[in-house]
Amino acid sequence: MSVIELTSFTVHPENTRAMLAARPGMVAAFRADRRGFLSARLVRLDERTWLDFVEWTDDAAWDESKAKGANLPEIAAFFATIGSLVGAERGVRYDDAEDGARRVRTVAYGPEPSQVGELYLPEGDGPFPVVALIHGGYWTAMWDRRQFTDVADDLVARGYAVWNLEYRRIGEPGGGWPGTFLDVAAAIDALDGMDPALDTGRVVVLGHSAGGHLAAWAAHRAVLPAEAPGAHPKITPIGVVEFAGALDLKVADAERFGAVLADPDAEPPRDAPEPTRPEAWPVVADAVGEGILPLLVGGHVADRPEHYAWTSPLELAAVGVPVLAVHSTADDVVPVEWSRRYVEKVTAEGGTARYFEVEGGTHFDVVHPSHPVWADVTGWIHEIVNGAERA
Protein backbone atom coordinates (compact mmCIF):
# COMPACT_ATOMS: atom_id res chain seq x y z
CA MET A 1 0.00 0.00 0.00
CA SER A 2 1.02 3.60 -0.54
CA VAL A 3 -0.78 6.79 0.39
CA ILE A 4 -1.38 9.65 -2.04
CA GLU A 5 -1.67 13.20 -0.68
CA LEU A 6 -3.42 15.66 -3.01
CA THR A 7 -3.01 19.27 -1.90
CA SER A 8 -4.16 22.18 -4.03
CA PHE A 9 -3.06 25.74 -3.32
CA THR A 10 -2.80 29.16 -4.89
CA VAL A 11 0.37 31.09 -5.73
CA HIS A 12 0.25 34.74 -6.72
CA PRO A 13 1.80 35.15 -10.21
CA GLU A 14 4.47 37.43 -8.72
CA ASN A 15 5.59 34.53 -6.49
CA THR A 16 5.55 31.79 -9.13
CA ARG A 17 9.22 32.06 -10.02
CA ALA A 18 10.21 32.00 -6.32
CA MET A 19 7.99 28.97 -5.71
CA LEU A 20 9.53 27.02 -8.59
CA ALA A 21 13.02 28.01 -7.44
CA ALA A 22 12.30 26.80 -3.90
CA ARG A 23 10.74 23.53 -5.03
CA PRO A 24 13.94 21.43 -5.53
CA GLY A 25 15.20 22.36 -2.07
CA MET A 26 11.90 21.43 -0.48
CA VAL A 27 11.82 18.03 -2.19
CA ALA A 28 15.43 17.35 -1.17
CA ALA A 29 14.57 18.27 2.43
CA PHE A 30 11.59 15.92 2.37
CA ARG A 31 13.82 13.09 1.14
CA ALA A 32 16.31 13.72 3.94
CA ASP A 33 13.90 14.41 6.79
CA ARG A 34 10.61 12.59 6.18
CA ARG A 35 10.35 8.86 6.74
CA GLY A 36 8.33 7.13 4.06
CA PHE A 37 8.42 9.96 1.51
CA LEU A 38 8.45 8.46 -2.00
CA SER A 39 7.83 11.21 -4.55
CA ALA A 40 6.22 14.56 -5.28
CA ARG A 41 4.75 15.86 -8.51
CA LEU A 42 3.66 19.45 -9.06
CA VAL A 43 0.70 20.06 -11.41
CA ARG A 44 -0.39 23.47 -12.67
CA LEU A 45 -4.19 23.77 -12.87
CA ASP A 46 -4.42 27.38 -14.00
CA GLU A 47 -2.48 30.64 -13.72
CA ARG A 48 -2.76 30.75 -9.91
CA THR A 49 -3.72 27.23 -8.78
CA TRP A 50 -1.39 24.27 -8.28
CA LEU A 51 -1.83 20.67 -7.20
CA ASP A 52 0.83 18.81 -5.23
CA PHE A 53 0.68 15.04 -5.81
CA VAL A 54 2.76 13.45 -3.02
CA GLU A 55 3.23 9.73 -2.39
CA TRP A 56 4.05 8.14 0.98
CA THR A 57 4.71 4.53 1.97
CA ASP A 58 1.92 4.45 4.57
CA ASP A 59 -0.53 6.48 6.65
CA ALA A 60 1.90 6.81 9.56
CA ALA A 61 4.54 8.47 7.37
CA TRP A 62 1.96 10.95 6.11
CA ASP A 63 0.82 11.76 9.68
CA GLU A 64 4.40 12.21 10.90
CA SER A 65 5.18 14.61 8.07
CA LYS A 66 2.10 16.73 8.80
CA ALA A 67 3.17 17.01 12.44
CA LYS A 68 6.63 18.26 11.46
CA GLY A 69 5.25 21.02 9.20
CA ALA A 70 7.85 23.55 8.03
CA ASN A 71 10.57 22.39 10.41
CA LEU A 72 13.44 22.93 7.92
CA PRO A 73 14.40 26.21 6.19
CA GLU A 74 14.11 24.68 2.71
CA ILE A 75 10.57 23.53 3.42
CA ALA A 76 9.62 26.84 5.04
CA ALA A 77 10.97 28.74 2.00
CA PHE A 78 8.62 26.83 -0.29
CA PHE A 79 5.60 27.21 2.00
CA ALA A 80 6.25 30.96 2.23
CA THR A 81 5.51 31.40 -1.49
CA ILE A 82 2.02 29.86 -1.20
CA GLY A 83 -0.98 32.17 -1.07
CA SER A 84 -3.80 30.01 0.27
CA LEU A 85 -4.83 26.39 0.64
CA VAL A 86 -7.63 25.32 -1.69
CA GLY A 87 -8.06 21.71 -0.61
CA ALA A 88 -6.33 18.64 0.83
CA GLU A 89 -7.23 14.99 0.34
CA ARG A 90 -5.58 11.64 0.82
CA GLY A 91 -6.22 8.19 -0.59
CA VAL A 92 -4.72 4.76 -1.10
CA ARG A 93 -3.06 4.19 -4.44
CA TYR A 94 -4.41 1.53 -6.79
CA ASP A 95 -2.07 0.73 -9.67
CA ASP A 96 -3.23 -0.01 -13.19
CA ALA A 97 -1.76 -3.00 -14.97
CA GLU A 98 1.66 -2.39 -16.46
CA ASP A 99 1.28 -1.34 -20.09
CA GLY A 100 4.87 -0.61 -21.06
CA ALA A 101 4.26 3.14 -21.04
CA ARG A 102 7.34 5.18 -21.84
CA ARG A 103 8.90 7.52 -19.35
CA VAL A 104 7.57 11.04 -19.96
CA ARG A 105 7.58 14.04 -17.68
CA THR A 106 6.66 17.71 -17.96
CA VAL A 107 9.52 20.07 -17.15
CA ALA A 108 9.16 23.82 -16.55
CA TYR A 109 11.97 26.07 -17.79
CA GLY A 110 10.24 29.26 -16.60
CA PRO A 111 7.30 30.40 -14.46
CA GLU A 112 4.72 30.98 -17.21
CA PRO A 113 2.21 28.28 -18.25
CA SER A 114 3.72 28.01 -21.74
CA GLN A 115 7.32 27.80 -20.49
CA VAL A 116 7.27 24.01 -20.27
CA GLY A 117 7.98 20.94 -22.35
CA GLU A 118 7.61 17.17 -22.28
CA LEU A 119 10.82 15.20 -21.88
CA TYR A 120 10.59 11.67 -23.29
CA LEU A 121 13.27 9.15 -22.33
CA PRO A 122 13.65 5.77 -24.04
CA GLU A 123 14.33 2.59 -22.11
CA GLY A 124 17.88 2.25 -20.82
CA ASP A 125 20.39 4.40 -19.03
CA GLY A 126 21.66 6.63 -21.87
CA PRO A 127 23.15 9.02 -22.48
CA PHE A 128 20.75 9.45 -25.39
CA PRO A 129 21.00 11.85 -28.32
CA VAL A 130 18.24 14.45 -28.14
CA VAL A 131 15.71 15.70 -30.69
CA ALA A 132 14.10 19.00 -29.67
CA LEU A 133 10.70 19.54 -31.30
CA ILE A 134 9.23 22.99 -32.07
CA HIS A 135 5.64 23.03 -33.27
CA GLY A 136 4.09 25.55 -35.65
CA GLY A 137 0.80 27.40 -35.98
CA TYR A 138 1.68 30.90 -37.25
CA TRP A 139 3.55 31.49 -33.93
CA THR A 140 0.11 31.88 -32.28
CA ALA A 141 -1.48 30.50 -29.13
CA MET A 142 -4.24 28.68 -31.02
CA TRP A 143 -2.03 25.63 -31.61
CA ASP A 144 0.32 23.87 -29.21
CA ARG A 145 2.87 21.09 -28.85
CA ARG A 146 0.27 18.31 -29.05
CA GLN A 147 0.75 18.49 -32.82
CA PHE A 148 4.02 16.63 -32.29
CA THR A 149 2.91 13.79 -30.00
CA ASP A 150 3.10 11.13 -32.73
CA VAL A 151 6.51 12.42 -33.84
CA ALA A 152 7.77 12.24 -30.26
CA ASP A 153 6.47 8.69 -29.86
CA ASP A 154 8.18 7.58 -33.06
CA LEU A 155 11.53 9.16 -32.19
CA VAL A 156 11.66 7.84 -28.63
CA ALA A 157 10.92 4.35 -29.98
CA ARG A 158 14.05 4.75 -32.13
CA GLY A 159 16.18 5.42 -29.04
CA TYR A 160 16.21 9.23 -28.95
CA ALA A 161 15.40 11.41 -25.99
CA VAL A 162 12.77 13.90 -27.13
CA TRP A 163 12.16 17.41 -25.78
CA ASN A 164 8.76 18.55 -27.09
CA LEU A 165 8.93 22.18 -26.05
CA GLU A 166 6.29 24.86 -25.67
CA TYR A 167 6.82 28.61 -25.83
CA ARG A 168 4.85 31.83 -25.37
CA ARG A 169 2.99 32.65 -28.55
CA ILE A 170 1.08 35.54 -30.09
CA GLY A 171 -2.30 35.83 -28.41
CA GLU A 172 -1.05 35.16 -24.88
CA PRO A 173 0.90 37.37 -22.44
CA GLY A 174 4.57 37.59 -23.35
CA GLY A 175 4.17 36.07 -26.82
CA GLY A 176 5.65 37.70 -29.91
CA TRP A 177 8.61 40.05 -29.67
CA PRO A 178 10.87 39.21 -27.93
CA GLY A 179 9.26 36.60 -25.67
CA THR A 180 8.81 33.90 -28.32
CA PHE A 181 12.50 33.99 -29.20
CA LEU A 182 13.65 34.21 -25.60
CA ASP A 183 11.52 31.18 -24.73
CA VAL A 184 12.75 28.98 -27.57
CA ALA A 185 16.35 29.84 -26.67
CA ALA A 186 15.73 29.21 -22.97
CA ALA A 187 13.91 25.94 -23.65
CA ILE A 188 16.79 24.54 -25.69
CA ASP A 189 19.39 25.79 -23.23
CA ALA A 190 17.38 24.16 -20.42
CA LEU A 191 18.57 20.79 -21.75
CA ASP A 192 21.91 21.64 -20.13
CA GLY A 193 21.69 19.85 -16.79
CA MET A 194 18.08 18.71 -17.22
CA ASP A 195 18.82 14.99 -16.92
CA PRO A 196 22.03 12.92 -16.85
CA ALA A 197 20.49 10.60 -19.45
CA LEU A 198 20.73 13.35 -22.09
CA ASP A 199 23.73 13.65 -24.41
CA THR A 200 23.64 17.42 -24.86
CA GLY A 201 26.56 17.26 -27.27
CA ARG A 202 24.21 15.56 -29.75
CA VAL A 203 21.09 17.72 -30.01
CA VAL A 204 19.10 17.98 -33.24
CA VAL A 205 16.33 20.59 -33.53
CA LEU A 206 13.25 19.73 -35.62
CA GLY A 207 10.41 22.13 -36.41
CA HIS A 208 7.41 22.50 -38.68
CA SER A 209 6.06 25.66 -40.34
CA ALA A 210 6.47 28.51 -37.82
CA GLY A 211 8.33 25.94 -35.74
CA GLY A 212 10.54 25.23 -38.75
CA HIS A 213 11.48 28.90 -38.74
CA LEU A 214 12.22 28.78 -35.00
CA ALA A 215 14.23 25.58 -35.35
CA ALA A 216 16.42 27.08 -38.09
CA TRP A 217 16.79 30.28 -36.08
CA ALA A 218 17.75 28.33 -32.96
CA ALA A 219 20.36 26.36 -34.89
CA HIS A 220 22.08 29.60 -35.95
CA ARG A 221 21.99 31.40 -32.59
CA ALA A 222 25.76 31.23 -32.23
CA VAL A 223 26.17 33.96 -34.87
CA LEU A 224 23.76 36.42 -33.23
CA PRO A 225 25.16 39.70 -31.89
CA ALA A 226 25.19 40.12 -28.12
CA GLU A 227 22.16 42.42 -28.08
CA ALA A 228 19.91 40.00 -29.99
CA PRO A 229 17.41 37.78 -28.15
CA GLY A 230 18.83 34.27 -27.89
CA ALA A 231 22.50 35.21 -28.18
CA HIS A 232 25.20 33.23 -26.35
CA PRO A 233 23.63 29.75 -26.50
CA LYS A 234 24.52 27.09 -23.93
CA ILE A 235 23.44 24.32 -26.30
CA THR A 236 24.60 24.34 -29.92
CA PRO A 237 22.60 21.90 -32.07
CA ILE A 238 24.52 19.56 -34.37
CA GLY A 239 21.76 19.62 -36.98
CA VAL A 240 18.39 21.11 -37.84
CA VAL A 241 15.39 19.61 -39.62
CA GLU A 242 12.88 22.11 -40.99
CA PHE A 243 9.54 21.02 -42.41
CA ALA A 244 7.86 23.68 -44.55
CA GLY A 245 9.53 26.44 -42.57
CA ALA A 246 8.56 30.10 -42.78
CA LEU A 247 12.20 31.00 -43.41
CA ASP A 248 12.12 34.32 -45.27
CA LEU A 249 10.67 36.81 -42.82
CA LYS A 250 11.30 39.84 -45.04
CA VAL A 251 9.20 38.41 -47.87
CA ALA A 252 6.66 37.13 -45.34
CA ASP A 253 6.24 40.67 -44.03
CA ALA A 254 5.90 42.13 -47.53
CA GLU A 255 3.23 39.53 -48.39
CA ARG A 256 1.35 40.08 -45.11
CA PHE A 257 1.87 36.45 -44.17
CA GLY A 258 -0.70 35.32 -41.59
CA ALA A 259 -3.31 37.96 -42.39
CA VAL A 260 -5.65 35.06 -43.23
CA LEU A 261 -6.07 34.61 -39.47
CA ALA A 262 -8.11 37.82 -39.38
CA ASP A 263 -11.07 35.73 -40.60
CA PRO A 264 -11.81 32.84 -38.20
CA ASP A 265 -14.40 31.55 -40.66
CA ALA A 266 -11.98 31.21 -43.58
CA GLU A 267 -11.56 27.79 -45.16
CA PRO A 268 -8.63 26.06 -43.36
CA PRO A 269 -5.73 24.55 -45.33
CA ARG A 270 -5.93 20.89 -46.23
CA ASP A 271 -5.09 18.53 -43.32
CA ALA A 272 -4.89 21.43 -40.85
CA PRO A 273 -5.36 20.37 -37.20
CA GLU A 274 -8.16 21.89 -35.16
CA PRO A 275 -7.04 24.74 -32.88
CA THR A 276 -6.35 23.53 -29.35
CA ARG A 277 -7.12 26.98 -27.94
CA PRO A 278 -9.81 28.47 -30.21
CA GLU A 279 -10.56 31.10 -27.55
CA ALA A 280 -7.25 32.77 -28.49
CA TRP A 281 -8.36 33.29 -32.11
CA PRO A 282 -10.32 36.54 -31.59
CA VAL A 283 -7.32 38.12 -29.88
CA VAL A 284 -5.10 37.22 -32.83
CA ALA A 285 -7.73 38.10 -35.46
CA ASP A 286 -8.00 41.64 -34.13
CA ALA A 287 -4.25 42.22 -34.52
CA VAL A 288 -3.19 40.58 -37.81
CA GLY A 289 -4.61 42.96 -40.38
CA GLU A 290 -1.08 43.80 -41.53
CA GLY A 291 0.14 40.22 -41.19
CA ILE A 292 1.59 38.26 -38.31
CA LEU A 293 5.22 39.40 -38.73
CA PRO A 294 4.90 42.80 -37.00
CA LEU A 295 3.58 40.96 -33.93
CA LEU A 296 6.36 38.37 -34.03
CA VAL A 297 9.29 40.65 -34.84
CA GLY A 298 8.14 43.93 -33.31
CA GLY A 299 7.34 45.87 -36.51
CA HIS A 300 7.59 45.82 -40.29
CA VAL A 301 10.95 45.47 -42.05
CA ALA A 302 11.17 49.22 -42.62
CA ASP A 303 10.60 49.86 -38.91
CA ARG A 304 12.81 47.12 -37.41
CA PRO A 305 15.40 46.00 -39.97
CA GLU A 306 17.76 44.78 -37.25
CA HIS A 307 15.06 42.50 -35.80
CA TYR A 308 14.62 40.81 -39.18
CA ALA A 309 18.39 40.46 -39.52
CA TRP A 310 18.45 38.67 -36.15
CA THR A 311 15.46 36.39 -36.70
CA SER A 312 15.16 35.46 -40.38
CA PRO A 313 17.17 32.30 -41.19
CA LEU A 314 17.84 33.59 -44.69
CA GLU A 315 19.62 36.56 -43.13
CA LEU A 316 21.81 34.53 -40.75
CA ALA A 317 25.13 32.93 -41.64
CA ALA A 318 24.46 29.26 -42.24
CA VAL A 319 27.89 27.64 -41.98
CA GLY A 320 28.48 25.03 -39.30
CA VAL A 321 25.07 23.46 -38.72
CA PRO A 322 23.97 20.73 -41.14
CA VAL A 323 20.45 21.31 -42.47
CA LEU A 324 17.72 19.00 -43.71
CA ALA A 325 14.81 20.79 -45.42
CA VAL A 326 11.52 19.08 -46.35
CA HIS A 327 8.79 20.87 -48.28
CA SER A 328 5.80 19.96 -50.40
CA THR A 329 5.25 21.36 -53.90
CA ALA A 330 1.51 21.67 -53.14
CA ASP A 331 1.96 23.52 -49.84
CA ASP A 332 -0.83 26.11 -49.66
CA VAL A 333 0.40 27.77 -46.44
CA VAL A 334 4.16 28.36 -46.77
CA PRO A 335 5.65 28.79 -50.27
CA VAL A 336 8.03 26.00 -51.25
CA GLU A 337 10.42 28.65 -52.64
CA TRP A 338 11.32 29.69 -49.11
CA SER A 339 12.88 26.30 -48.33
CA ARG A 340 14.55 26.17 -51.74
CA ARG A 341 16.22 29.53 -51.22
CA TYR A 342 17.23 28.65 -47.68
CA VAL A 343 19.01 25.51 -48.88
CA GLU A 344 20.68 27.51 -51.64
CA LYS A 345 21.85 30.06 -49.07
CA VAL A 346 23.27 27.37 -46.79
CA THR A 347 25.24 25.73 -49.58
CA ALA A 348 26.38 29.07 -51.03
CA GLU A 349 27.82 29.95 -47.62
CA GLY A 350 29.76 26.67 -47.61
CA GLY A 351 27.41 24.83 -45.28
CA THR A 352 25.93 21.35 -45.55
CA ALA A 353 22.32 20.93 -46.61
CA ARG A 354 20.05 18.19 -47.90
CA TYR A 355 16.66 18.88 -49.44
CA PHE A 356 13.66 16.60 -49.95
CA GLU A 357 10.90 18.10 -52.06
CA VAL A 358 7.66 16.13 -51.85
CA GLU A 359 5.58 16.16 -55.00
CA GLY A 360 1.95 16.96 -54.30
CA GLY A 361 1.99 16.71 -50.49
CA THR A 362 0.22 19.18 -48.23
CA HIS A 363 1.62 21.58 -45.66
CA PHE A 364 0.79 19.16 -42.86
CA ASP A 365 1.11 15.59 -44.10
CA VAL A 366 4.89 15.66 -44.62
CA VAL A 367 5.58 16.01 -40.90
CA HIS A 368 3.83 12.79 -39.86
CA PRO A 369 5.75 9.54 -39.26
CA SER A 370 3.29 7.74 -41.56
CA HIS A 371 4.51 9.76 -44.57
CA PRO A 372 7.09 8.02 -46.81
CA VAL A 373 9.55 10.93 -46.40
CA TRP A 374 9.83 10.16 -42.67
CA ALA A 375 12.21 7.29 -43.38
CA ASP A 376 14.56 9.76 -45.10
CA VAL A 377 14.24 12.19 -42.19
CA THR A 378 15.04 9.63 -39.51
CA GLY A 379 17.86 8.25 -41.64
CA TRP A 380 19.40 11.73 -41.85
CA ILE A 381 19.06 12.26 -38.08
CA HIS A 382 20.74 8.88 -37.52
CA GLU A 383 23.66 9.91 -39.73
CA ILE A 384 24.07 13.24 -37.93
CA VAL A 385 23.99 11.94 -34.36
CA ASN A 386 26.21 8.94 -35.09
CA GLY A 387 28.68 11.12 -36.95
CA ALA A 388 28.86 13.38 -33.90
CA GLU A 389 29.38 10.34 -31.64
CA ARG A 390 32.34 9.15 -33.71
CA ALA A 391 33.82 12.66 -33.76
C-alpha positions in Angstrom: 0.0 0.0 0.0 1.0 3.6 -0.5 -0.8 6.8 0.4 -1.4 9.7 -2.0 -1.7 13.2 -0.7 -3.4 15.7 -3.0 -3.0 19.3 -1.9 -4.2 22.2 -4.0 -3.1 25.7 -3.3 -2.8 29.2 -4.9 0.4 31.1 -5.7 0.2 34.7 -6.7 1.8 35.2 -10.2 4.5 37.4 -8.7 5.6 34.5 -6.5 5.6 31.8 -9.1 9.2 32.1 -10.0 10.2 32.0 -6.3 8.0 29.0 -5.7 9.5 27.0 -8.6 13.0 28.0 -7.4 12.3 26.8 -3.9 10.7 23.5 -5.0 13.9 21.4 -5.5 15.2 22.4 -2.1 11.9 21.4 -0.5 11.8 18.0 -2.2 15.4 17.4 -1.2 14.6 18.3 2.4 11.6 15.9 2.4 13.8 13.1 1.1 16.3 13.7 3.9 13.9 14.4 6.8 10.6 12.6 6.2 10.4 8.9 6.7 8.3 7.1 4.1 8.4 10.0 1.5 8.4 8.5 -2.0 7.8 11.2 -4.6 6.2 14.6 -5.3 4.8 15.9 -8.5 3.7 19.5 -9.1 0.7 20.1 -11.4 -0.4 23.5 -12.7 -4.2 23.8 -12.9 -4.4 27.4 -14.0 -2.5 30.6 -13.7 -2.8 30.7 -9.9 -3.7 27.2 -8.8 -1.4 24.3 -8.3 -1.8 20.7 -7.2 0.8 18.8 -5.2 0.7 15.0 -5.8 2.8 13.4 -3.0 3.2 9.7 -2.4 4.1 8.1 1.0 4.7 4.5 2.0 1.9 4.5 4.6 -0.5 6.5 6.7 1.9 6.8 9.6 4.5 8.5 7.4 2.0 10.9 6.1 0.8 11.8 9.7 4.4 12.2 10.9 5.2 14.6 8.1 2.1 16.7 8.8 3.2 17.0 12.4 6.6 18.3 11.5 5.3 21.0 9.2 7.9 23.6 8.0 10.6 22.4 10.4 13.4 22.9 7.9 14.4 26.2 6.2 14.1 24.7 2.7 10.6 23.5 3.4 9.6 26.8 5.0 11.0 28.7 2.0 8.6 26.8 -0.3 5.6 27.2 2.0 6.3 31.0 2.2 5.5 31.4 -1.5 2.0 29.9 -1.2 -1.0 32.2 -1.1 -3.8 30.0 0.3 -4.8 26.4 0.6 -7.6 25.3 -1.7 -8.1 21.7 -0.6 -6.3 18.6 0.8 -7.2 15.0 0.3 -5.6 11.6 0.8 -6.2 8.2 -0.6 -4.7 4.8 -1.1 -3.1 4.2 -4.4 -4.4 1.5 -6.8 -2.1 0.7 -9.7 -3.2 0.0 -13.2 -1.8 -3.0 -15.0 1.7 -2.4 -16.5 1.3 -1.3 -20.1 4.9 -0.6 -21.1 4.3 3.1 -21.0 7.3 5.2 -21.8 8.9 7.5 -19.4 7.6 11.0 -20.0 7.6 14.0 -17.7 6.7 17.7 -18.0 9.5 20.1 -17.2 9.2 23.8 -16.5 12.0 26.1 -17.8 10.2 29.3 -16.6 7.3 30.4 -14.5 4.7 31.0 -17.2 2.2 28.3 -18.2 3.7 28.0 -21.7 7.3 27.8 -20.5 7.3 24.0 -20.3 8.0 20.9 -22.3 7.6 17.2 -22.3 10.8 15.2 -21.9 10.6 11.7 -23.3 13.3 9.2 -22.3 13.6 5.8 -24.0 14.3 2.6 -22.1 17.9 2.2 -20.8 20.4 4.4 -19.0 21.7 6.6 -21.9 23.1 9.0 -22.5 20.7 9.4 -25.4 21.0 11.9 -28.3 18.2 14.5 -28.1 15.7 15.7 -30.7 14.1 19.0 -29.7 10.7 19.5 -31.3 9.2 23.0 -32.1 5.6 23.0 -33.3 4.1 25.5 -35.6 0.8 27.4 -36.0 1.7 30.9 -37.2 3.5 31.5 -33.9 0.1 31.9 -32.3 -1.5 30.5 -29.1 -4.2 28.7 -31.0 -2.0 25.6 -31.6 0.3 23.9 -29.2 2.9 21.1 -28.9 0.3 18.3 -29.0 0.7 18.5 -32.8 4.0 16.6 -32.3 2.9 13.8 -30.0 3.1 11.1 -32.7 6.5 12.4 -33.8 7.8 12.2 -30.3 6.5 8.7 -29.9 8.2 7.6 -33.1 11.5 9.2 -32.2 11.7 7.8 -28.6 10.9 4.3 -30.0 14.0 4.8 -32.1 16.2 5.4 -29.0 16.2 9.2 -29.0 15.4 11.4 -26.0 12.8 13.9 -27.1 12.2 17.4 -25.8 8.8 18.6 -27.1 8.9 22.2 -26.1 6.3 24.9 -25.7 6.8 28.6 -25.8 4.9 31.8 -25.4 3.0 32.7 -28.5 1.1 35.5 -30.1 -2.3 35.8 -28.4 -1.1 35.2 -24.9 0.9 37.4 -22.4 4.6 37.6 -23.3 4.2 36.1 -26.8 5.6 37.7 -29.9 8.6 40.0 -29.7 10.9 39.2 -27.9 9.3 36.6 -25.7 8.8 33.9 -28.3 12.5 34.0 -29.2 13.6 34.2 -25.6 11.5 31.2 -24.7 12.8 29.0 -27.6 16.3 29.8 -26.7 15.7 29.2 -23.0 13.9 25.9 -23.6 16.8 24.5 -25.7 19.4 25.8 -23.2 17.4 24.2 -20.4 18.6 20.8 -21.7 21.9 21.6 -20.1 21.7 19.8 -16.8 18.1 18.7 -17.2 18.8 15.0 -16.9 22.0 12.9 -16.9 20.5 10.6 -19.4 20.7 13.4 -22.1 23.7 13.7 -24.4 23.6 17.4 -24.9 26.6 17.3 -27.3 24.2 15.6 -29.7 21.1 17.7 -30.0 19.1 18.0 -33.2 16.3 20.6 -33.5 13.3 19.7 -35.6 10.4 22.1 -36.4 7.4 22.5 -38.7 6.1 25.7 -40.3 6.5 28.5 -37.8 8.3 25.9 -35.7 10.5 25.2 -38.8 11.5 28.9 -38.7 12.2 28.8 -35.0 14.2 25.6 -35.4 16.4 27.1 -38.1 16.8 30.3 -36.1 17.8 28.3 -33.0 20.4 26.4 -34.9 22.1 29.6 -35.9 22.0 31.4 -32.6 25.8 31.2 -32.2 26.2 34.0 -34.9 23.8 36.4 -33.2 25.2 39.7 -31.9 25.2 40.1 -28.1 22.2 42.4 -28.1 19.9 40.0 -30.0 17.4 37.8 -28.2 18.8 34.3 -27.9 22.5 35.2 -28.2 25.2 33.2 -26.4 23.6 29.7 -26.5 24.5 27.1 -23.9 23.4 24.3 -26.3 24.6 24.3 -29.9 22.6 21.9 -32.1 24.5 19.6 -34.4 21.8 19.6 -37.0 18.4 21.1 -37.8 15.4 19.6 -39.6 12.9 22.1 -41.0 9.5 21.0 -42.4 7.9 23.7 -44.5 9.5 26.4 -42.6 8.6 30.1 -42.8 12.2 31.0 -43.4 12.1 34.3 -45.3 10.7 36.8 -42.8 11.3 39.8 -45.0 9.2 38.4 -47.9 6.7 37.1 -45.3 6.2 40.7 -44.0 5.9 42.1 -47.5 3.2 39.5 -48.4 1.3 40.1 -45.1 1.9 36.5 -44.2 -0.7 35.3 -41.6 -3.3 38.0 -42.4 -5.7 35.1 -43.2 -6.1 34.6 -39.5 -8.1 37.8 -39.4 -11.1 35.7 -40.6 -11.8 32.8 -38.2 -14.4 31.5 -40.7 -12.0 31.2 -43.6 -11.6 27.8 -45.2 -8.6 26.1 -43.4 -5.7 24.6 -45.3 -5.9 20.9 -46.2 -5.1 18.5 -43.3 -4.9 21.4 -40.8 -5.4 20.4 -37.2 -8.2 21.9 -35.2 -7.0 24.7 -32.9 -6.4 23.5 -29.4 -7.1 27.0 -27.9 -9.8 28.5 -30.2 -10.6 31.1 -27.6 -7.3 32.8 -28.5 -8.4 33.3 -32.1 -10.3 36.5 -31.6 -7.3 38.1 -29.9 -5.1 37.2 -32.8 -7.7 38.1 -35.5 -8.0 41.6 -34.1 -4.3 42.2 -34.5 -3.2 40.6 -37.8 -4.6 43.0 -40.4 -1.1 43.8 -41.5 0.1 40.2 -41.2 1.6 38.3 -38.3 5.2 39.4 -38.7 4.9 42.8 -37.0 3.6 41.0 -33.9 6.4 38.4 -34.0 9.3 40.7 -34.8 8.1 43.9 -33.3 7.3 45.9 -36.5 7.6 45.8 -40.3 10.9 45.5 -42.0 11.2 49.2 -42.6 10.6 49.9 -38.9 12.8 47.1 -37.4 15.4 46.0 -40.0 17.8 44.8 -37.2 15.1 42.5 -35.8 14.6 40.8 -39.2 18.4 40.5 -39.5 18.4 38.7 -36.2 15.5 36.4 -36.7 15.2 35.5 -40.4 17.2 32.3 -41.2 17.8 33.6 -44.7 19.6 36.6 -43.1 21.8 34.5 -40.8 25.1 32.9 -41.6 24.5 29.3 -42.2 27.9 27.6 -42.0 28.5 25.0 -39.3 25.1 23.5 -38.7 24.0 20.7 -41.1 20.5 21.3 -42.5 17.7 19.0 -43.7 14.8 20.8 -45.4 11.5 19.1 -46.4 8.8 20.9 -48.3 5.8 20.0 -50.4 5.2 21.4 -53.9 1.5 21.7 -53.1 2.0 23.5 -49.8 -0.8 26.1 -49.7 0.4 27.8 -46.4 4.2 28.4 -46.8 5.6 28.8 -50.3 8.0 26.0 -51.3 10.4 28.6 -52.6 11.3 29.7 -49.1 12.9 26.3 -48.3 14.5 26.2 -51.7 16.2 29.5 -51.2 17.2 28.6 -47.7 19.0 25.5 -48.9 20.7 27.5 -51.6 21.8 30.1 -49.1 23.3 27.4 -46.8 25.2 25.7 -49.6 26.4 29.1 -51.0 27.8 29.9 -47.6 29.8 26.7 -47.6 27.4 24.8 -45.3 25.9 21.3 -45.6 22.3 20.9 -46.6 20.1 18.2 -47.9 16.7 18.9 -49.4 13.7 16.6 -49.9 10.9 18.1 -52.1 7.7 16.1 -51.8 5.6 16.2 -55.0 1.9 17.0 -54.3 2.0 16.7 -50.5 0.2 19.2 -48.2 1.6 21.6 -45.7 0.8 19.2 -42.9 1.1 15.6 -44.1 4.9 15.7 -44.6 5.6 16.0 -40.9 3.8 12.8 -39.9 5.8 9.5 -39.3 3.3 7.7 -41.6 4.5 9.8 -44.6 7.1 8.0 -46.8 9.5 10.9 -46.4 9.8 10.2 -42.7 12.2 7.3 -43.4 14.6 9.8 -45.1 14.2 12.2 -42.2 15.0 9.6 -39.5 17.9 8.2 -41.6 19.4 11.7 -41.9 19.1 12.3 -38.1 20.7 8.9 -37.5 23.7 9.9 -39.7 24.1 13.2 -37.9 24.0 11.9 -34.4 26.2 8.9 -35.1 28.7 11.1 -37.0 28.9 13.4 -33.9 29.4 10.3 -31.6 32.3 9.2 -33.7 33.8 12.7 -33.8 
